[in-house]
Amino acid sequence: MAVNSVSFQVERGEIFGLIGPNGAGKTTIFNLINQFLPLTSGDILLEGKSLNGLKTHQICHLGIGRTFQVVKPLKRMTALDNVMASALCRARNFKEAERLAHESLEFCNLLSQKGKPARSLSIAERKRLEICRALATKPELLLLDEIAAGLNPAELDEAIALIQRIRDHGVTIIIVEHIMKVIMSISSRIHAINYGETIAEGIPEEVASNRKVIEAYLGKEAYT
């Protein structure tokens, strides 16, 4: 069973961290939230309304955007065209899509790269492009899946600042991340899972010192 009776509530305006070892079920939870995978039991509610049975594009229209753990831009298209492709979810025409794409690229400090093919961008730039594409759909809730993986220390600091800026502009965030510097510094609360089940939830300091969380990452020998 990939996810077993995991339950949590995210408040509007917060950055909610979702952590756990590899294979714990974090990305699966994201895939369930936006119905990339169907629920076999339970329910997912957005402001009290069930998302169960909706199509992924319908959930996007309701205001849930996401990034993916493995970044796969449309490599032969420019950065601008990549973001426009997402913006068409909201835009009524290509002109409006281009405006939304420009806004998103500028917000993520990527406007100078708009004319470059996505395949020529660095890893850090591709990560930001992934965020740009999600922001162009005008989400109220943004699911960020390991956007800090592969970044150097300076790029990590930039990623943290960008995530906080997104939150400050009124977007609620659920973030999956293995890099503890990121998750501990920006999350208001953290939910930890292992083998598809909840093992802890609380403020970062509480979760970081939780015995089950330490054992999940370091093994039981950490307490022997």
C-alpha positions, 0 to 999 in steps of 0.5 A, a space after each residue: 500500500 503506497 499511502 495508508 490513512 495519511 491525513 493532514 490539513 493545510 491552512 491558507 497562507 502557510 508553507 506546509 512541509 511533507 518529509 520522509 525517506 525515499 519511497 515513503 509515499 510523498 510524491 504519491 500524495 501529490 499525485 493523489 491530490 491532483 488526481 494524477 493517480 485515482 484514490 482507492 479510499 478516503 477523500 481529498 478536500 479543497 475548501 470543503 469540496 471533494 476533489 475525488 473523481 475530477 480530472 487533473 486539468 479540472 483540479 488545476 482550474 480549481 487553483 492547484 498547481 504543481 511541479 514535478 520531481 523530475 523536471 521535464 521541460 519542452 526542450 525544443 521550445 523556448 522558456 517563454 513558450 514553455 510557460 505560455 503552454 501552462 498559461 493557456 490553462 487560464 488565458 483566453 487567448 495567446 496574447 493573454 497567455 504571453 502576458 501571464 508567462 512574462 509575469 511568471 518569468 519576471 517573478 522567478 528572475 528568469 525573464 532574461 532567459 525567455 528566448 532560450 531553448 529550455 534544453 540550454 538552461 542550467 539545472 537551477 534555471 530548469 527548476 525555476 522554469 518548472 515553478 514558472 509553469 506552475 505559477 502561470 496557472 494562477 494557483 492558490 495552492 502550489 505543490 512543490 516536489 523537490 525543487 531544491 535537488 541538485 542545487 549548489 548552496 547559493 542556488 539553494 538560498 535563491 530557491 528558499 527566497 523564491 518560495 517565501 516570495 511566492 507565499 508572501 504573494 498569497 499562495 499556499 504551499 505544500 513542499 516535498 523536500 529532502 534537503 533539511 536546510 530548505 524544509 526546516 527554514 521555511 515550513 510553518 509545520 511539517 508532516 512526516 511519513 514513512 512506509 506510507 503512514 504518518 509518523 509525526 506532525 508539528 513545528 519543525 523543531 518538534 519533528 526534527 527531534 521526534 524519535 520515529 523521524 530520526 529512526 526513519 532517516 538514520 535507522 534505529 541504531 541512532 537511538 542505541 
